[in-house]
Amino acid sequence: MAQLTYRDAVARGIAQEMARDEDVVFLGEDIAKAGGVFKATVGLLEQFGPLRVRDTPISEQAILGAAMGAAMTGLKPIAEIMFADFIAVCYDYIANEFPKSRYMTNGQVKCPLVVRVGNGGGARFGAQHSQSIENWVMQFPGLKVVAPSSPVDIVGLMAAAVRDPDPVIFIEHKSLYATTGEVPDGEIVDTLGTAKILRTGSDCTLIALGMMVPRALAAAERLQAEEGISCEVVDVRSLVPLDTQTILGSVARTHRVFTIEENPRVLGWGAEIVSIIADEAFYDLDGPPVRITTPNIPLPASDILEDLAIPSVGRIFETVLRSMRS
Amino acid sequence: MEILMPQLGETVTEGKIVGWHRKVGDKVEAGDVLFELETDKVTMDVPATLAGEITGIFVNEGDIAPVGAVVAILTQEGEAPSTYVPPTAAPSPATATQPVAVPSPAAAPATVSTPSPSAPLDPYNSVRTPERIFAPARTATGRHATPLARRLAGLAELDLARVTGTGPHGRIVAQDVRDAERGQASGTASAMPGGASREQVLALYKGTDFTEIPLDGMRKTIARRLQESKQTVPHFYLVADVNIDAMLALRQEINLALPEKVSVNDFVVKAFAMALVRTPAANAVWASDRILQFQHADVGVAVAIDGGLITPVIRQANTKGIAAISSEIRELAERARNRKLLPQDYQGGSASVSNLGMYGVREFSAIINPPHATILAVGAGMRRPIEAPDGSVRFATMMTVTLSCDHRVVDGALGASLMADFKKLLEQPLATLL
């Protein structure tokens, strides 16, 4: 058991899979010699050599195109898009190529690759380098999407993503890289499509993802300590596939639900979950589902404004309290 | 072919299988009785609709299953064996018969939760919308209730109109329903706080010998419906004395001519039905936001049976002869005592007659059987002194009747007019024979 940063967990997760399977290769901008712009891939070049760990030119289309070609011809590439926002630059691969290749070739061409992206705000990077893009990628049938919130989940879900026969978008949160957590020794392999209940509670369910997970946990602590409201906190972890059993099971116990989303409000992942709850668990609801999100605005670079825009522990606390007490 | 628990009556949600007439492996013909079923109102035989072999039974004798549940599998000749697997073990009678009686503040979420999907669900491709729609979001009185509150109230057969909402904007939330349900389980509605709970009553009789009688479906239905009626229907009462000497003489004459005797009550039912038709505004029922008025008088007749009572309805009693009414009541009462009435035998009607005269009761007031607008409580015919037209005292057979009226439908003068018609018809009974 070791205390590991979220950042170091990325390198450990990739290394675990590269050591296990020599078909796993890793490519991206500044990921090799520099050890990654966020220093999340330090040491991989030294451990696995330049043939398997490759720096690329600044061209997201080239990175994903090369990754797809490698995947089609038998490798299991991991590609990095440094800032998740630049998924938009190489959207054709994401939308039209990766998710459809196996279907359109009747299984003759497979696309077993992983795209790591640095997602989310809180680091004062401004409107084009801070976005939460989960809903940009979760809408394509054929694409899987995970977003771990802790070091141990990074390692376990990385293994699951690399071993999955289909393309997986692996969403890392930039503002979590410095956080730490316990990671057991030895090989860790998790399962796609599983959520985790991080805190049990009886009054309401807070469903969170990525950086919103630690904030939801902190808000839940305060709500219990100051107001006696017992919150269950569910880390969604995997948006596609989605662990509806855990989510609906929790709603059936608490009867109230809040989604804590970093993305701008319109069509956020929480809207999809709330819609499923409305369909599946309508008669379990004892109050309206509430979505706590960033407003529908470009994220400001100003620290004060960015902190106001993204759901904070205080805002989660206030919103849950108001909804539960009104 | 899956054999389902039938729906007997709109408000019936579950049924108890009293006995299986067939077992797994038996061959049956269409029409053969498969099992005997008991709901809160009736017992009836359920026949097979097709020929085949019983290849599975999922609800055992004495067990209760919800309406629509698969109770057995009938495999027709040449049909592939069914792959139906019951979702869980059949509910035990203990848990299924007492959902209301158990106050369960903490355990409630576990007992009411929707069964979680047993197989992983692909939510992006399919969803399971609720199979049962519970009460509307807005009650007739304009109050709102959350979906969970509506489900809990629906399962507990609790009328949301009687639950006080404590949520935002007076919305009825789950806790309100649980509170009301606890009140009801201990015999008190939420509208009447301060009633004794089961624990309090038990404590009161600690040290005294008593037998605990569990509530059966009929007792629960009577308790719920009549408490609801007495608490929510604005009753008022009209009492009149009726001279029945002429009617008794006429009855005696008729009975000399008929093999089956007609009773005083048969005359009462006929006269009341005719009076209802002559007073159309009182021949009506309350329907929440409107009144339904009828052309013919369908009159319920209260029949005491073992463990309770039931009120089968004589349809269009105004059009039927006394002898016909008499034999119909006899036949319905017989079936009621055997708990073989069908929902269509006791549903509907606009008024009822309840007669306790045969027990020597002089007079009493009855509780209206919703949605009826009136009920006539009939006492015993007794020889009483009355003033004759010439001022002298003589004896006549007098019968005291009490008409309970729902003031939402029947006002005082209207009720009095109905009563006057009834009294006149019974005192001059030849008209009832026409």
Interface residues (C-beta under 8 A of the other chain):
Chain A: P141 G193 S202 V240 P241 L242 T244 Q245 L248 G249 A252 R253 T254 H255 I276 D279 E280 A281 F282 Y283 D284 L285 D286 G287 S326
Chain B: P109 A110 S113 T114 S116 P117 P120 L121 D122 P123 Y124 V127 R128 T129 P130 F134 T146 P147 L148 A149 R150 R151 G167 P168 V173 A174
